[in-house]
Amino acid sequence: MKTIIEPFRIKSVEPLRMTTITEREQYLKEANYNLFSLKSDDVLIDLLTDSGTSAMSTKQWAGIQMGDESYAGSPSFYRFESALKKLAPFKHIIPTHQGRAAEKILFSIVGGKGKVIPNNTHFDTTRANVEATTAEALDLVKKEGLDPKLEHPFKGDIDLVRLRELLSTRSEDIPLVMLTITNNSGGGQPVSMQNIRETKALCKEFGKPLILDACRFAENAYFIKLREEGYAQKSPKEIVQEMFSYADGMTMSAKKDALVNMGGWLALNDDELAMHARNMLILTEGFPTYGGLSGRDLDAMAIGLEEVVEEDYLNYRITSTAYLGNALDRLGIPVMKPIGGHAVYIDARAMLPHIDPLQYPGQSLAIEMYRLGGIRTCEIGTVMFGRQADGSEKAAQMDLVRMAIPRRVYTQSHIDYCIECLQEVNANKHRLKGVTISWEPPMLRHFTAHFQI
Ligand SMILES: *Cc1c(COP(=O)(O)O)cnc(C)c1O
């Protein structure tokens, strides 16, 4: 059979609340045109993020019942640790309440003035946590990763020439090297096994640890299986194991590829670093066997880690994201190619060339998709990255609108509805206008800024 179906059936349903365009225009006004400020009850199809929005399986819900809430040494922790070590056998596994808590702990230890942290592309919270220590967050994705129209199998790869140059000239300022798999802010594009392997070799040459920001490790592994020579016959699990074998640690948001609604961890091989991390953890998260999570969360993560590397799940996941992306492509809507793992990224700058990047074409498009269809998406462009350290504004490298697909949540007809909505937006796109920012906070402005249209 050629049709790829959702490899699950629905046991418990959550009704969607229908709204009209007139109602949504009012909600937009009340939210100052910031989609993060909408009430989610007023959203029909929520593609704001794939983070923490996964549907858990019957097995995970059963695992929740098994959660042991002991303060220290809970069996839930050991079940989680053992499930993770089957994929990523790091010596120290330190649970946190989500990914950014792991980042905060890591960078408050290794960051600081004069330090520089290279990455293919820092995710926004990663960059913010690096910069909060006054260190520099440097993006070194290879140039193919910056061309949204280019078809290339591994646009998440880091530029090894520039990384070598950096390591050669500023070695003492670099506490570690990061790779984000898949490269979220760069379009959900995968990093090849070869690039991970070569980055590790370079790190070894300069005596630096390689830390994976591994939120979407399973999706990255499936792309390696599909696209990289020598991996077609390997199971996703084997590929994941090889990926982690090149790393000295990882930060993780379990809200992505651990298929849970809350959770994360920091994993490290280095004893000294892990000791400092656990001390910080106790200060900000909790005791090292629960780290800001309930025992039941740890059990749900343990089971999620088994389910996320199942081939049927990954095939459905990657194919259904491509289904949306390819449909938009056929409609002539410019999308980032090839289609990423967890999201489809519309190139709003190319779609709306009449809107100057400093008038935020991505935000304009995201507002219209909500107004017309009740679909909530996220701008990843000049709103998110345009403000410079000195307070000035500069167009981001790209102006994208991300349609992130929650895992195991929406069916094909929900996605068909989104496609129809975008077809209509595209037909009337010349009517869309730019937006201005009327208020913004000092950091991470996209979450709370006010817009005017
Ligand atoms: C989501 C994400 C994070 C942060 O994780 P949270 O759980 O949201 O704090 C870090 N890096 C990447 C690549 C992410 O996608």
The ligand as an SDF file (V2000), in Angstrom:
LIG
                    3D

 15 15  0  0  0  0  0  0  0  0999 V2000
   12.5440   24.1370   22.1080 C   0  0  0  0  0  0  0  0  0  0  0  0
   13.9700   24.2500   21.9140 C   0  0  0  0  0  0  0  0  0  0  0  0
   14.8140   24.6230   22.9610 C   0  0  0  0  0  0  0  0  0  0  0  0
   14.3020   25.0640   24.3200 C   0  0  0  0  0  0  0  0  0  0  0  0
   13.5410   24.0970   24.9480 O   0  0  0  0  0  0  0  0  0  0  0  0
   12.3120   24.4800   25.9130 P   0  0  0  0  0  0  0  0  0  0  0  0
   11.8340   23.1620   26.4050 O   0  0  0  0  0  0  0  0  0  0  0  0
   11.3070   25.1970   25.0770 O   0  0  0  0  0  0  0  0  0  0  0  0
   12.8390   25.3300   26.9980 O   0  0  0  0  0  0  0  0  0  0  0  0
   16.1710   24.6550   22.7000 C   0  0  0  0  0  0  0  0  0  0  0  0
   16.6670   24.3480   21.4940 N   0  0  0  0  0  0  0  0  0  0  0  0
   15.8840   23.9890   20.4660 C   0  0  0  0  0  0  0  0  0  0  0  0
   16.4940   23.6410   19.1460 C   0  0  0  0  0  0  0  0  0  0  0  0
   14.5120   23.9290   20.6230 C   0  0  0  0  0  0  0  0  0  0  0  0
   13.7420   23.5820   19.6080 O   0  0  0  0  0  0  0  0  0  0  0  0
  1  2  1  0
  2  3  1  0
  2 14  2  0
  3  4  1  0
  3 10  2  0
  4  5  1  0
  5  6  1  0
  6  7  2  0
  6  8  1  0
  6  9  1  0
 10 11  1  0
 11 12  2  0
 12 13  1  0
 12 14  1  0
 14 15  1  0
M  END
$$$$
